[in-house]
Amino acid sequence: MDDFVSKYVNRLDSKGRVSIPAPFRQILVREGLDSLFCSPSLELDAVDAGGLGLRGAIDTYLEAFDVFSEEREVLATALLGESESLKIDKDGRVVLSETIKEHAGITDAVSFVGNGFKFQIWQPERYEAYRADATKRALALRKAAGNRRTTSAGGGA
């Protein structure tokens, strides 16, 4: 299974293009894609990006709702209606739309951050602030999970 992992920072060129990291491009090529699916994150100042894995995850998520329900309509509008398909050029670059750049606060550089079945596109300083907070929260979650396992295994009080 191919997963998007690691972090890369690339600069936008004078024409507003940015190179997708080679390991990420390789996954998209193996999926038979020549474009990048992008959807603004609902909760973060970032853009979710990827290929068939991301599209499949969104479709699976939406299937949990009645096809004409208000919940599905709202989610489909936010996740699909605001999404974009960016053409990847022969050199592995895409042009980020103004909508994407505005949502993520991108001006001259982009952080590409692997998240398994998808990756995220961030403005680098915003990502570093998020990463610092996420690391603290992850440590707290790991500690809480460890405490639950110890309590469950030991039958403690």
N, C-alpha and C positions, 0 to 999 in steps of 0.2 A: 504494500500500500504506500502510495506517495503522499507525504504530508508536507505542508509548508512549514518550515522551521527556520529559526535564526532571525537575525535583524541585519538590515542593510540600509545604508544612507546613500542616496544619490542626489545629484544636483539637477535642476531643470536647466536645459540649454536655452539659448537665446530665442528659440522658436517655441518654447514652452513644453518641450518633450522631455521625458525622463525614461531612463533605461530600467526595465523590469529586471530584477536580479536574475542571473542565469539559472540558478537552481529552481526558481519559481517559474521561469519561462519553460524549462524542460518539462515540468509537470503539465503545463497547459498544452504544450506540443504533443505529449503522450496522450492527452485527452482529445487530440485532433482539433484544437481550437486555434484560431488566429486572432482572437479578441479576448479582452479582459472584462469580466462581468463585475460591475461596481455598484454598491448600494450604500448610501450614507447610513452610518450607524444611528440607531434610534437613541442610544444613551451616551455615546461618546463623541468627541470632536474628531472623529476618524471616519474612514470609509472602509467598509468590508469589501474585499475583492477576492476574486478567484475564478474558478471554472465550474465544472460540472458538480463538484462536491458542494459548493456554496449554493448553486441553483437548486440542487436536489434537497438540501437541508431546508431551504425556504419553502419549496413545494411541499415537503413532508410536514413541515410545521403548519402550513395553511390548510392541509387536508384534515386537520383535527377540528376544523370549524365547518359548520353548514355552509354550503357553497354560496348562499345568498344572505348569510347573516351579516349583521352590522360589524361584528368583530372581525370577520374575514375581510370585509370590504376595507375597513380601516387599516388592517395589517397589510393587505395586498397593495393598497395605495402607497403606504410608507415604504414597504420593502421592494416592491416591483415597479410601481408607478414612478418612483423617484430614482430608479436605477438607470444605469447607462452601460452600454457595451462599447468599450474603447478598442479600436482597431490597433493591433500590434504591427508595427512596420517591420521591414526585412532586417533591421538592426536591433530588434527587440525593444523598441521604444513605443510609448504611448503619449498622446497629448492629453493632459488632464484638463477637463472642462472647467470653466469658471465656477460652475456650481460645485464641483468636487473641491476645487481649491478653496472656495469660500467656506464650505462646510468644515473643512479640516484646518483652515487658517494657513494654507500652504502659500509660500511666496517664492522661495528660491531653492529649497531642498525638501526631500521627502524621505521619511523613514518607512521602510517596508518591514512589517513585523509578522512573522509566521505564527499562525494559530491553528495548525493542524489541517483541517479540511478547507480553510480559508486563510487569507492574510489580511492585514490591515495597513492602510495608508494613513500616515500621520505627518503632521508638522513636527520636526525633530524635537524642539524644546517641549512642546505639549506632550509628546510621547514620553520623554524623560521624566516629566512630572508625574504622569500617569503610572509609569513603571515603578517609580519610587513608592507611590501609594499602593500599587498592586502587590509589590513585594512585602510590604508590612502586613497587608490584609491576608496574603497567602500564608505567611508565617503564623498568623493568628488562627487561620482555618486549619492549618496542619496541626497546630498544638491542640485545638479543640477536637479534631478527629482522633488524635492520639489519646486524649483523655477519654473519649467515648469508647475506644477499643479497650483501653485498660479497664474501665469500669465494666464493660460487657464481658470481657474475658475473666476478670477476677471476681465478678459478682460483688464488687465493692459497694460501699455505702454512698 
